[in-house]
Amino acid sequence: MSNVVPFRRPAPVTVRPRCDVVSVADDLFVALDGLQDLAERAALMNRPASEVDAMVQGLLEAVGAVERALDCLGEGSEAAPG
């Protein structure tokens, strides 16, 4: 047995093929739909009201953050030269 841990170099960073505005916006819309659905389901859980309220509030804040990201993405595409 050896107590030597082999050193691994990190894999080189590669550009992801889906880094264009349309694919990012599409992924954000998918995330938004998922968060909204999750908030609705969390609101119906049979848990203490304070716990449910805190969870739903956090999810709604996440929805707002994704909406702001979509707004920024939209504003950026309008400002970009065609």
C-alpha positions as CSV (number, residue, x, y, z in Angstrom):
1,M,0.0,0.0,0.0
2,S,1.1,3.5,-0.7
3,N,0.0,6.7,0.9
4,V,0.9,8.7,-2.2
5,V,-2.0,10.3,-3.9
6,P,-1.5,10.8,-7.6
7,F,-1.7,14.4,-8.8
8,R,-4.2,15.0,-11.5
9,R,-4.1,18.1,-13.6
10,P,-7.5,19.7,-14.3
11,A,-9.0,19.0,-17.7
12,P,-8.5,21.9,-20.1
13,V,-11.4,24.3,-20.3
14,T,-13.3,23.9,-23.5
15,V,-15.9,26.2,-25.0
16,R,-19.4,24.7,-24.6
17,P,-21.2,24.3,-27.9
18,R,-24.4,25.8,-26.5
19,C,-23.2,29.2,-25.4
20,D,-25.2,31.3,-27.8
21,V,-27.9,33.7,-26.6
22,V,-30.8,31.6,-27.9
23,S,-29.7,28.4,-26.1
24,V,-28.9,30.2,-22.9
25,A,-32.3,32.0,-23.0
26,D,-34.0,28.7,-23.7
27,D,-32.3,27.1,-20.7
28,L,-33.3,30.0,-18.5
29,F,-36.9,29.6,-19.5
30,V,-36.7,25.9,-18.7
31,A,-35.3,26.8,-15.3
32,L,-38.0,29.4,-14.8
33,D,-40.8,26.9,-15.5
34,G,-39.2,24.4,-13.2
35,L,-38.8,26.9,-10.3
36,Q,-42.4,28.1,-10.7
37,D,-43.7,24.5,-10.7
38,L,-41.5,23.7,-7.7
39,A,-42.8,26.7,-5.8
40,E,-46.4,25.6,-6.4
41,R,-45.7,22.1,-5.2
42,A,-43.8,23.3,-2.2
43,A,-46.8,25.5,-1.2
44,L,-49.0,22.4,-1.0
45,M,-46.6,20.4,1.2
46,N,-47.9,19.2,4.6
47,R,-45.2,20.9,6.6
48,P,-45.2,23.6,9.3
49,A,-46.5,26.9,7.8
50,S,-43.3,28.8,8.6
51,E,-41.2,26.3,6.8
52,V,-43.4,26.3,3.8
53,D,-43.5,30.1,3.7
54,A,-39.7,30.3,3.9
55,M,-39.3,27.7,1.2
56,V,-41.8,29.3,-1.2
57,Q,-40.3,32.8,-0.6
58,G,-36.9,31.5,-1.5
59,L,-38.1,29.8,-4.6
60,L,-40.0,33.0,-5.6
61,E,-36.8,35.0,-5.1
62,A,-35.0,32.5,-7.4
63,V,-37.8,33.0,-10.0
64,G,-37.2,36.8,-9.8
65,A,-33.5,36.3,-10.2
66,V,-34.0,34.1,-13.4
67,E,-36.5,36.7,-14.7
68,R,-33.9,39.5,-14.1
69,A,-31.3,37.4,-15.9
70,L,-33.6,37.0,-18.9
71,D,-34.2,40.7,-18.9
72,C,-30.5,41.4,-19.0
73,L,-30.0,38.9,-21.7
74,G,-32.8,40.5,-23.7
75,E,-31.4,44.0,-23.2
76,G,-27.9,42.8,-24.2
77,S,-29.2,41.3,-27.5
78,E,-31.0,44.6,-28.4
79,A,-27.9,46.6,-27.8
80,A,-25.6,44.3,-29.8
81,P,-24.8,45.4,-33.4
82,G,-26.8,43.4,-35.9
